[in-house]
Amino acid sequence: MLLLSACLLLVAETSCARFVPAHGLTATFIWLLIPWFAVLLPGASGVIVATIYGLLADCLASGPPGVLAGICIAGTYLLQRALDGKSLRSFPRVVSICFVSSLFLSMLLTTVRLLLEPQQIDAKLLGLQLGTMALGGALLAGMASIPLRPLCGMHAPGKAV
């Protein structure tokens, strides 16, 4: 199920790339699986899967190679330390965690890419784009989590397991 989700998110990301004001600077949809990797695949297995996912994203992205993979690794590692197995069990939690992690990782990617390849950007437009994409992506992740949680063995809080 995570593999199918990864493929769909990579397609969505490449389809929406033309709407981004600074070419090649965001990867909002790609980040939506990182919290799931961190929660469902503990330890090294989550980091390895995030590495492969990041390398696939790097193959589709324009920009310096390895940047997306590095941020996927760092994001998964940090979220493994911050989240537990119950973190993604409700719609509001999925939306808030995906929004914050997507916004943070998109800002980190933008910063790294601007350090590697300086270019002129409109900071206000980029901030607005990052915020709206992260919010839209988080709502999409929340909606997708409704059928995904039971498939992953997660039940809503208060339900008998």
N, C-alpha and C positions, 0 to 999 in steps of 0.2 A: 504494500500500500504506500509506503514511503517512497519507493522507487517511482511509482506512477505519479505521485504528487510532485516529486522532484522534476520529472519530465514536463509536467504541465506548467510548473512554475518557471522553468527555463524557457519554455515557449512563450509564456505570458511576458516575461522580461524582455526577450528579444523583440516581441511584437510592439511593446510600448516604448522601446528605446528612442524612437523618433520624436516623441513628445517631450523629452527631457530638454530643458533649456541649455544645459552645458553638456555637449556630446560626450557620452560614455562615462558620466560621473556618478550615476546612481545604479543601484541594483536592488531596489526595494523588494520585489517579489522573491528574489533569491533568498533573502534573509528569513522568510517566513517559516522555513523548515528547521532553522538552527535551534530554536527552543525544543522542537520535537526530537531532534538528534540528541540534545543534551539530556532530556528526560527519559526517553525510551531506550537509548543506547548508552549506558553508563560507562565511564572510564575510557580506556583506549579505543574501544570499538566505536564510540560516538565520534571521537576525534578522527579516526581513520575514515569513517563514512563521510564526515564533513570535509576531509581533505579531498577525497575522490569527487564529491559534489562540487567543491570549489574549483578543482582542476577542470571539470566539465564546463563550469560557468566561465572559467578563464578562456577556454577554447572558443567560446561563442562571443566573448567580449572584445571590444577594442580597447587597447591600452596595454600597459606593461604586464607581461606574463607573471603569474604567481601572486598577484595582489589579492584577487578574490579568494584564492585558496588560503592564503595567509590569514585573511580576515575571517573566513569560515572557521579555520582552526582556532583562532583566538576567541571568536565569539562562542563557539561550542565549549571550549575549555572554561571560559568565564561563567557561562550559564550553567555548566555542570556544578560549579561551586555555589551558585546562587539559588538554583531551583532544586526541588525534590520531586519525588514521584507523584505528589498530589497537586503540583503547580498548574497543570493544564487540564484539570478535571471539570472546570466550569467555563461557560461562555465568557463571562466578564474577565476571568483570569487569562484566558487565551488571548482575548482582544488586547488587554492591557500589556501583557508580556510581549506579544508580537509587535505592538505599537512601539513600545520603549526599545526593544532590541533592534527592530528594523530601523528606527530613527537613529539610534546610536551607531549601528554598523554602517548605515548609509553615510552618516557624517564622518565616520572614520575612513571609509573608502574615499570620499570626496577629498578629505585632507591629504591622504596618502597620494592619491593621483595628482592633486595640485602640487604637492612637493616634488613629485617625479616629473611632471609635465606641466609647468606653469602656463596658465591661459587666462584670458579676461573672462570674468563671469559677472553676472548681476546677482549679488549676494541675496538681495531681497527676493528675487524671483526664484533663485535656487532654494532658499529656505522655505518659501511657500510650496514649491514643488516637492521637496523632501517631506514636509509635514503632511501634505494632502496625500501623497503616495503612501506614506507610512500608515496613515489613518485608514485609507481605502484598503490597503493590504491587510491591516489588522482585522478589519471587519470581514474581509474575505476569509482570512484564516479562522476567525470565530465561526463563520457560517460553515466552513469546511470541517471544523472540528466536531460538529454535531454528529455526522455519521462516522468520522474518523476515530473519536474517542472509544466507542464500544468495540470497534475492530482492533484497537490496540490494547483492549483489556482494561480500559479506564471507565469507571462509572462515576456519575455525578455524586457530589457529596450528599450524604444522607440516605442514599440507596443501599440496600443490602447487596453484598457482593456474593 
